Amino acid sequence: MESTTFGPVTDWNEVLKKEARGLNDADLGEVQEVNENYVLTQRGTISKEKFCIPKSIPHGYNGRILLFEITEEEAKEKFIANTSSSSATEREERSKVQTRDPESPIPVTEERLEVSKKESVVQAKVIKKPVKETKTVEVELTHEELIIERRSLAEADKATESSTISTVPAKSSSSSHEITQSKTEINIPLKREDVVVSKKPYIKEEIVIRKKAVTETKTITEQVRSEKVSVRNANGAELVEEEEGEMKKH
């Protein structure tokens, strides 16, 4: 909304295509472009003039006119942009280059790859677990068995006589044995060996775990950036550096 009172610019997008003026109602043209630091204006239709005016110059805006506190002579002397294709950004960069002292050194930078080492700790585990396996062992066992031997009565009496002391008269076998009238069981103890299995743990071996330092070489590949300098003269020809440090046309 247009006002007769000039105030600060709150939104620079609003001044696009608005009229720009200076002190004493100087015509600075129409605002064409606004960037971070400059306002680009243009006046005229056939013979066009462009001004690249810094925002830092005191100014005011009333909704229709952007007013700068500079005269027309100051605008022509300091802020004129004669090239029709120049933008405010190009004007700013050109201004930086023109104000540089030709004898002052220009730093050329590059990135240097620096590799450092840091120590980290990882955990190694020693695991013992039971494993079942079947083992076969042969064991010799001894046991007693009965042997049946049949002898005649004469042989039995003879064996009895030989085992009896000669001073003791031998009894008649007919009187020492009686016919069994009922079932008779005679228990004869027989010895035998049985297998007894027991399991007992024992230490079969020991393991010793040590640590040793192992050095290995790793290849690190990274991209680094550096600046390449090229110098061009006013005609656009590129200059190359001679051995003496002077520049010659390439």
Buried (B, 14 or more C-beta within 10 A) or exposed (E): EEEEEBEEBEEBEBBEEBBBBBBEEBBBBBBBBBBEEBBBBBBEEEEEBBBBBBBEBEBBBBBEBBBBEBEBEBBEEEBEBEEEEBBBBBBBEBEEEEEEEEEEEEEEEEEEEEEEEEEEEEEEEEEEEEEEEEEEEEEEEEEEEEEEEEEEEEEEBEEEEEEEEEEEEEEEEEEEEEEEEEEEEEEEEEEEEEEEEEEEEEEEEEEEEEEEEEEEEEEEEEEEEEEEEEEEEEEEEEBEEEEEEEEEEE
